[in-house]
Structures are given as structure tokens and as C-alpha cells.
Amino acid sequence: MIRSFEVGDGPALAEAWTAAAPADPIGYQRFRDLFLLDRNFDSAGLKVAVDGHQVVGAAYAVRRLVAAAGDDLEPSAGWIPFFFVHPDHRGRGLGRSLLTAALDWLRALGRTEVFFSSYTPNYFLPGLDVARSPDAARLLSALGFERQYDAVAMDRSLVGYEIPAEVREQIHGLAADGYSFGTPTGDELTALIAIAGSEFNPDWARVIREAVVAGLPLERIVLARDPAGGVLGWAMHGTYEGVIDRFGPFGVLPASRGTGLGKVLLHLTLERMAGLGAHSAWFLWTGEQSAAGQLYLKTGFTITRTFTILRAPLVRADGKD
């Protein structure tokens, strides 16, 4: 039977998820925080497959109830952040049935397009790891999902890390020109959040604000300032779920790119991470060919996973989009 989420399902969903994807396990508390307590959660969109009293699979559909920025609820869009089927119950078409139920729910709400996994504010992975989940890729393709673009996750060991001598020289040169780097004051957070939201990504503004309110030490943020004290960029870590070795978000204003500020911010943050005992630095989502992606690779990061962001039109019963 496929039904919507009911109170009491959570622990069993996390357990079934982990059985279905042992290389990407999830505990109940993290499942609760990312999905059940997400501000856009609607229990009707979390489709649960049960065999007797056992949870054996799920597919989660979500649409915006709270705008990511301004008042834009993105009324045409929906997302499927995850789906899974317990390995003992595969080969019966259950994954297709779950996804169809989730897509039908979005369609009934007037959504005309759906994205796989690339949902904010809360996502587990940014897209589909096709190499790890080829069966899921085939099923999503059969349901009309097509590749939009790829994102890569990267890692870098911090064992024995130290800022390279040439970067130290760059820091001294920039300081001599009046630039400064350091921990933001409480008031400077207002400028940082404004820049993050207007120049980069509204979700970055949200996550910075919420992380600080939740207790993120300001020492986990490094600002770059111009000679007049204006904020030009920043890098940080520990922002997402308090994980100290998770790097990001990170950005430099377009007009200040090419000055070396990004490289300096990255290395200063890695130094702080190493100083806190982080064994490595990692993040989930960047473009390999983007300026940031190329900087990471030159700094010793290596690609650990590739995720494909997928999109499908939602076709009505009459066959029209």
C-alpha cells in the first residue's frame, strides 16, 4: 500500500532509507531535521510504501510554501528530494509507483515542472549520483527526467596543511594596499547577509543568518574588506548542520574577482579549520569548470562525486504540459 506520511513513520523511514542506500545512510534525527521540520514540508507529499506494518520505500515531493526570496513561491515548480525502495522489495515496480504518486500530487497542485533533488533550503544530495545509482537513473529517465547540468563534490585533506608561502606573500601585499581579512563583527553580518542574498544566492543569506542565530561562532567566517572597510567577500565553514569540516558558502563580489581575494579567503579558512582539528575540508556542490571549481582544484581539492541535476515536465492527464 502507498499512502502519505503518518506520525510515527519517521524512524522506520530512516531505517529503510539506510537499508536501501547503505553508502548514503541517514539517522532519524537528521531525517527529521532536513525533511520533517523543513519549512515547506507537507505530509501529503511524502509518499510511503508499507507492507503490512513495515515501511519499505518512500518518495518525497515538495513545493514552496515559503518563498526562498521575496514573495516568489515558484508556482510552476516542484521537487523530488529523494526516493528509495528497500532492497527486499525491489523488482516489483514499487519505485515507479512511489514516484508516480509523488508526481501526481505535484501535478494536482498545478505544478508544470519537477526537479530531482536540487531543492533548497534542505537537501541531502544536490542531484543523482548516476554512477552509484544506475537503476534510479534509468527509472527517472523512463519517467521523463532529463539532465540539466552536473555538480561535483570535492574533498581536501587538512593533514599537515599550512598556507603556502606565495599566498602568505599575497596576504601581506593586499594588506599593504589597505585590504584586511578577519572575523566579522556582529554588525558586519548585516552587510555580509545582504551581499550573499543579492549578489550570490538567497539561500546563502538564509543559511548564514540561521547558522549564526543557532550559535555558529563568528570565528568560522573570514571576511575580506576593502581599504574603506566595505565587505568584498567571505569564506566560512561549519555552516551546514554544524559540521566543522564542511566548507562553504564562499564568494567574492564580481568586481573584485581576479585580485586574489578568493584564494586568500579559501586558504585562511582552511587554516582555521585545521586549527580546530578538522581532518579534511569538503563540500557537495560546485561546477567543475566554474571559477570556484577551478580554484578548488588548484588548491588541492579532488572530485569525490558527480551529481546530475534532472528536470521533467509534468504532463496533465490530457497529455499537455
C-alpha positions as semicolon CSV with decimal commas, in nm:
position;residue;x (nm);y (nm);z (nm)
1;M;0,000;0,000;0,000
2;I;0,117;0,353;-0,078
3;R;-0,008;0,628;0,150
4;S;0,105;0,967;0,275
5;F;0,331;1,014;0,577
6;E;0,180;0,949;0,917
7;V;0,309;1,039;1,261
8;G;0,533;0,754;1,376
9;D;0,677;0,677;1,030
10;G;0,998;0,876;1,076
11;P;1,232;0,624;1,245
12;A;1,119;0,346;1,011
13;L;1,173;0,569;0,708
14;A;1,530;0,645;0,817
15;E;1,594;0,275;0,878
16;A;1,453;0,171;0,539
17;W;1,647;0,450;0,366
18;T;1,972;0,324;0,518
19;A;1,897;-0,032;0,410
20;A;1,823;0,093;0,058
21;A;2,130;0,319;0,034
22;P;2,393;0,192;0,279
23;A;2,661;0,415;0,122
24;D;2,442;0,721;0,191
25;P;2,285;0,636;0,527
26;I;2,071;0,872;0,732
27;G;1,982;0,872;1,100
28;Y;1,638;0,961;1,223
29;Q;1,736;1,295;1,377
30;R;1,895;1,413;1,054
31;F;1,598;1,286;0,854
32;R;1,365;1,476;1,086
33;D;1,565;1,799;1,072
34;L;1,618;1,801;0,694
35;F;1,273;1,692;0,584
36;L;1,003;1,669;0,851
37;L;1,099;2,007;1,000
38;D;1,162;2,173;0,665
39;R;0,952;2,487;0,636
40;N;0,795;2,359;0,312
41;F;0,713;2,010;0,441
42;D;0,365;1,884;0,365
43;S;0,291;1,533;0,490
44;A;0,068;1,472;0,188
45;G;0,374;1,495;-0,039
46;L;0,577;1,228;0,140
47;K;0,452;0,905;-0,014
48;V;0,526;0,595;0,194
49;A;0,508;0,232;0,082
50;V;0,414;-0,016;0,352
51;D;0,397;-0,395;0,353
52;G;0,180;-0,483;0,648
53;H;0,328;-0,265;0,920
54;Q;0,674;-0,238;0,761
55;V;0,791;0,074;0,576
56;V;0,957;-0,049;0,257
57;G;1,001;0,264;0,048
58;A;0,922;0,630;0,002
59;A;0,923;0,918;-0,245
60;Y;0,914;1,277;-0,127
61;A;0,758;1,561;-0,326
62;V;0,772;1,921;-0,208
63;R;0,670;2,264;-0,330
64;R;0,731;2,605;-0,180
65;L;0,504;2,722;0,098
66;V;0,759;2,984;0,200
67;A;0,941;3,180;-0,069
68;A;1,317;3,140;-0,095
69;A;1,342;3,512;-0,173
70;G;1,087;3,791;-0,173
71;D;0,738;3,663;-0,244
72;D;0,824;3,420;-0,528
73;L;0,676;3,082;-0,443
74;E;0,785;2,942;-0,781
75;P;0,431;2,827;-0,855
76;S;0,527;2,616;-1,156
77;A;0,798;2,414;-0,979
78;G;0,811;2,108;-0,759
79;W;1,097;1,892;-0,636
80;I;1,168;1,528;-0,558
81;P;1,449;1,544;-0,299
82;F;1,467;1,165;-0,256
83;F;1,309;0,828;-0,320
84;F;1,411;0,476;-0,223
85;V;1,290;0,117;-0,208
86;H;1,411;-0,140;0,045
87;P;1,629;-0,398;-0,136
88;D;1,399;-0,683;-0,032
89;H;1,109;-0,521;-0,218
90;R;1,271;-0,425;-0,548
91;G;1,183;-0,563;-0,888
92;R;0,806;-0,519;-0,841
93;G;0,762;-0,171;-0,983
94;L;0,737;-0,013;-0,640
95;G;0,985;0,268;-0,717
96;R;0,782;0,367;-1,023
97;S;0,458;0,357;-0,823
98;L;0,602;0,575;-0,548
99;L;0,741;0,831;-0,790
100;T;0,418;0,835;-0,988
101;A;0,221;0,905;-0,670
102;A;0,460;1,187;-0,578
103;L;0,444;1,338;-0,927
104;D;0,065;1,309;-0,935
105;W;0,048;1,505;-0,610
106;L;0,257;1,786;-0,757
107;R;0,054;1,781;-1,077
108;A;-0,270;1,812;-0,881
109;L;-0,127;2,126;-0,722
110;G;-0,077;2,282;-1,065
111;R;0,296;2,226;-1,096
112;T;0,422;2,206;-1,451
113;E;0,785;2,105;-1,395
114;V;0,971;1,899;-1,138
115;F;1,338;1,882;-1,046
116;F;1,516;1,588;-0,890
117;S;1,698;1,671;-0,568
118;S;1,820;2,026;-0,640
119;Y;1,596;2,169;-0,370
120;T;1,672;2,435;-0,114
121;P;1,670;2,507;0,174
122;N;1,720;2,141;0,271
123;Y;1,864;1,872;0,052
124;F;2,052;1,553;0,128
125;L;2,242;1,539;-0,201
126;P;2,232;1,802;-0,477
127;G;2,140;1,559;-0,754
128;L;2,154;1,199;-0,866
129;D;2,483;1,011;-0,841
130;V;2,435;0,815;-1,162
131;A;2,748;0,605;-1,109
132;R;2,622;0,491;-0,770
133;S;2,253;0,461;-0,863
134;P;2,220;0,345;-1,225
135;D;1,881;0,180;-1,165
136;A;1,742;0,507;-1,026
137;A;1,880;0,690;-1,329
138;R;1,703;0,452;-1,567
139;L;1,373;0,485;-1,380
140;L;1,388;0,864;-1,371
141;S;1,471;0,871;-1,741
142;A;1,172;0,647;-1,815
143;L;0,953;0,894;-1,627
144;G;1,071;1,184;-1,842
145;F;1,356;1,331;-1,640
146;E;1,640;1,480;-1,844
147;R;1,984;1,606;-1,745
148;Q;2,012;1,980;-1,684
149;Y;2,372;2,008;-1,562
150;D;2,623;1,836;-1,334
151;A;2,758;1,940;-0,996
152;V;3,064;1,797;-0,825
153;A;3,154;1,732;-0,464
154;M;3,515;1,783;-0,358
155;D;3,738;1,698;-0,063
156;R;4,082;1,805;0,054
157;S;4,289;1,656;0,333
158;L;4,398;1,901;0,602
159;V;4,660;1,669;0,748
160;G;4,976;1,877;0,764
161;Y;4,805;2,173;0,599
162;E;4,975;2,512;0,601
163;I;4,917;2,825;0,398
164;P;5,160;2,825;0,103
165;A;5,438;3,084;0,114
166;E;5,314;3,255;-0,204
167;V;4,970;3,300;-0,050
168;R;5,129;3,449;0,263
169;E;5,308;3,697;0,040
170;Q;4,981;3,776;-0,134
171;I;4,814;3,844;0,202
172;H;5,094;4,082;0,300
173;G;5,073;4,260;-0,035
174;L;4,697;4,308;-0,010
175;A;4,732;4,426;0,350
176;A;4,989;4,683;0,236
177;D;4,731;4,812;-0,012
178;G;4,477;4,856;0,267
179;Y;4,275;4,535;0,238
180;S;4,202;4,340;0,553
181;F;4,086;3,990;0,642
182;G;3,929;3,867;0,960
183;T;3,631;3,762;1,166
184;P;3,320;3,978;1,114
185;T;3,170;4,185;1,389
186;G;2,805;4,138;1,469
187;D;2,717;4,449;1,272
188;E;2,918;4,338;0,969
189;L;2,693;4,034;0,943
190;T;2,422;4,262;0,806
191;A;2,645;4,359;0,512
192;L;2,755;4,000;0,459
193;I;2,400;3,867;0,454
194;A;2,287;4,145;0,218
195;I;2,571;4,066;-0,025
196;A;2,515;3,691;-0,005
197;G;2,147;3,729;-0,085
198;S;2,167;3,994;-0,355
199;E;2,489;3,900;-0,535
200;F;2,501;3,523;-0,495
201;N;2,212;3,311;-0,373
202;P;1,917;3,396;-0,147
203;D;1,959;3,059;0,023
204;W;2,312;3,156;0,125
205;A;2,175;3,460;0,306
206;R;1,926;3,237;0,484
207;V;2,178;2,974;0,588
208;I;2,429;3,230;0,718
209;R;2,161;3,405;0,923
210;E;2,017;3,081;1,063
211;A;2,360;2,934;1,140
212;V;2,467;3,239;1,340
213;V;2,137;3,254;1,528
214;A;2,177;2,883;1,607
215;G;2,518;2,951;1,762
216;L;2,777;2,936;1,483
217;P;3,093;3,100;1,623
218;L;3,181;3,405;1,417
219;E;3,542;3,280;1,403
220;R;3,420;3,031;1,143
221;I;3,367;3,319;0,900
222;V;3,650;3,511;0,731
223;L;3,570;3,844;0,563
224;A;3,767;4,033;0,300
225;R;3,738;4,411;0,336
226;D;3,839;4,694;0,104
227;P;4,052;4,983;0,234
228;A;3,736;5,167;0,340
229;G;3,611;4,867;0,538
230;G;3,347;4,751;0,290
231;V;3,281;4,378;0,262
232;L;3,414;4,234;-0,066
233;G;3,373;3,863;0,004
234;W;3,386;3,589;0,259
235;A;3,451;3,221;0,320
236;M;3,322;3,007;0,605
237;H;3,281;2,657;0,740
238;G;3,057;2,472;0,982
239;T;2,754;2,648;0,836
240;Y;2,553;2,341;0,745
241;E;2,437;2,127;1,038
242;G;2,735;2,246;1,242
243;V;2,981;2,012;1,064
244;I;3,319;2,184;1,111
245;D;3,488;2,019;0,812
246;R;3,212;2,119;0,568
247;F;3,335;2,424;0,377
248;G;3,112;2,700;0,242
249;P;2,942;2,906;0,134
250;F;3,215;3,119;-0,021
251;G;3,206;3,416;-0,256
252;V;3,381;3,730;-0,379
253;L;3,195;4,021;-0,540
254;P;3,226;4,014;-0,921
255;A;3,408;4,348;-0,936
256;S;3,678;4,216;-0,700
257;R;3,747;3,887;-0,873
258;G;4,091;3,836;-1,022
259;T;4,255;4,017;-0,730
260;G;4,349;3,702;-0,538
261;L;4,093;3,768;-0,265
262;G;3,920;3,435;-0,326
263;K;4,241;3,235;-0,294
264;V;4,333;3,420;0,025
265;L;3,989;3,367;0,181
266;L;3,995;2,998;0,095
267;H;4,337;2,942;0,250
268;L;4,265;3,150;0,560
269;T;3,952;2,944;0,619
270;L;4,134;2,614;0,565
271;E;4,392;2,729;0,821
272;R;4,117;2,797;1,075
273;M;3,960;2,459;1,004
274;A;4,290;2,282;1,059
275;G;4,337;2,480;1,378
276;L;4,007;2,341;1,510
277;G;4,119;1,987;1,438
278;A;3,928;1,927;1,115
279;H;4,085;1,632;0,934
280;S;3,959;1,742;0,593
281;A;3,755;2,005;0,409
282;W;3,467;1,906;0,185
283;F;3,158;2,040;0,015
284;L;2,879;1,897;-0,201
285;W;2,803;2,136;-0,483
286;T;3,003;2,338;-0,736
287;G;3,055;2,343;-1,110
288;E;3,378;2,172;-1,209
289;Q;3,451;2,430;-1,480
290;S;3,338;2,732;-1,276
291;A;3,595;2,979;-1,144
292;A;3,538;2,846;-0,792
293;G;3,567;2,486;-0,911
294;Q;3,899;2,558;-1,081
295;L;4,028;2,738;-0,770
296;Y;3,940;2,440;-0,552
297;L;4,123;2,202;-0,785
298;K;4,433;2,424;-0,784
299;T;4,418;2,433;-0,404
300;G;4,442;2,055;-0,374
301;F;4,075;1,956;-0,367
302;T;3,981;1,645;-0,562
303;I;3,645;1,549;-0,707
304;T;3,483;1,276;-0,500
305;R;3,137;1,251;-0,656
306;T;2,944;1,386;-0,953
307;F;2,573;1,464;-0,926
308;T;2,333;1,518;-1,214
309;I;2,052;1,769;-1,172
310;L;1,743;1,642;-1,354
311;R;1,420;1,805;-1,471
312;A;1,093;1,670;-1,611
313;P;0,779;1,840;-1,740
314;L;0,465;1,744;-1,554
315;V;0,215;1,627;-1,811
316;R;-0,156;1,652;-1,736
317;A;-0,397;1,367;-1,787
318;D;-0,493;1,515;-2,127
319;G;-0,133;1,479;-2,239
320;K;-0,049;1,851;-2,230
321;D;0,229;2,009;-2,028
